[in-house]
Amino acid sequence: MDAISVGDIMTRDLLTLDQSATLKDAHDLMREKSIRHIPVVDPLTGKLLGILTQKSMITTIMRLLSDYGVSALERRERECRVVEIMDSDFESVDLHAPLTEVVSFFLKNKHGCLTIVDDKQCLSGIVTSSDFVRLCARLLNKS
């Protein structure tokens, strides 16, 4: 069996936000599309700027609720930019990275996603635990 690379299992059709997006935009997108990770991308260059996770979004929303109350939440969400709360210190791999490397990353770091970029740091895809579950199902159905 040929070695499977991250490019074989990554999600390519991504929902992204740009740096002008607000926490409200991210909150709505996560809720409507049932996703937990949103890459933040420069719309002109396609360069990956950061990743907004559900965890960081919920943490921020809880802080806003605590500080300002329910009545001010939506307004405060509209004032908060995703670039203020996104993770900009993250690891990425290229689409040829072997899955053994990616599995080690997930086990060691306990992150929910790993971004895949090209040599210009432009977003190519993302790998999540759901991608691994789909791979397991595919492999199990072959046996």
Secondary structure as UniProt FT lines:
FT   HELIX           6..9
FT   TURN            19..20
FT   HELIX           23..33
FT   STRAND          37..41
FT   TURN            43..45
FT   STRAND          47..53
FT   HELIX           54..68
FT   HELIX           70..72
FT   HELIX           73..79
FT   HELIX           82..85
FT   STRAND          92..93
FT   TURN            95..96
FT   HELIX           99..109
FT   STRAND          113..117
FT   TURN            119..120
FT   STRAND          122..128
FT   HELIX           129..142
//
